[in-house]
Amino acid sequence: MVRVAPGGDDRRRKELHLTTRGEELERELHERQRELFAEALTEAVGAAGAEAAEGWRAVMTPLAGEDWALFTRSVAEREGST
């Protein structure tokens, strides 16, 4: 699921690239991870209140990086469906 290629600027360096199947697996795993985080946030709101959920979001923000928009959209959709 990973292919190795010489570096573009430095051929001594090896670059790893996901194969098509590896990219599919990565997307599937990310989606499942977002679902798990959304469920955890929903439980936190129900169990500890909105203030605790905001604290949890503050911790997760730097960890989520680029996926933050996807994550928060997922949470908003979940909260809107319940």
C-alpha positions in Angstrom: 0.0 0.0 0.0 3.1 2.2 0.0 5.5 2.8 -2.9 9.0 4.2 -2.5 10.4 6.7 -4.9 13.7 8.6 -5.0 13.5 12.2 -3.8 13.0 14.9 -6.3 15.8 17.2 -5.2 18.0 14.6 -3.4 18.0 11.1 -4.9 19.5 9.7 -1.7 16.3 10.6 0.1 13.4 8.1 -0.3 9.9 9.4 -0.5 6.9 7.2 0.5 3.7 7.5 -1.4 0.4 5.8 -0.8 -0.9 3.5 -3.5 -4.5 4.0 -4.7 -5.6 1.3 -2.3 -3.5 2.9 0.5 -5.3 6.3 -0.2 -8.7 4.6 0.0 -7.8 2.9 3.3 -6.5 6.2 4.7 -9.8 7.9 3.7 -11.8 5.1 5.3 -9.8 5.3 8.5 -10.1 9.1 8.7 -13.8 9.0 8.2 -14.2 6.4 11.0 -11.9 8.5 13.3 -14.1 11.6 12.6 -17.2 9.5 13.5 -15.7 8.3 16.7 -14.7 11.9 17.7 -18.1 13.2 16.9 -19.7 10.5 19.0 -17.3 11.3 21.9 -18.2 15.0 21.6 -21.9 14.2 21.6 -21.5 12.1 24.7 -19.5 14.8 26.4 -22.2 17.4 25.8 -24.8 15.1 27.1 -22.8 14.0 30.2 -20.9 17.0 31.2 -22.6 19.9 29.4 -21.6 22.4 26.7 -18.8 24.0 28.8 -17.0 20.6 29.0 -17.5 20.1 25.2 -16.0 23.5 24.5 -12.9 22.5 26.6 -12.7 19.3 24.7 -12.8 21.2 21.4 -10.0 23.5 22.6 -7.8 20.5 23.2 -8.7 18.8 19.9 -8.3 21.9 17.7 -4.5 21.8 17.4 -4.6 18.0 17.0 -7.2 18.1 14.2 -5.3 20.4 11.9 -6.6 20.4 8.4 -9.4 18.0 9.3 -10.9 20.4 11.8 -13.5 21.7 9.3 -14.5 18.2 8.3 -14.8 17.3 12.0 -16.8 20.3 13.0 -19.1 19.8 10.0 -19.6 16.2 11.0 -20.5 17.2 14.6 -22.9 19.9 13.4 -24.6 17.4 11.1 -24.9 14.9 13.9 -26.3 17.5 16.3 -28.8 18.6 13.7 -30.0 15.1 13.1 -30.8 14.4 16.8 
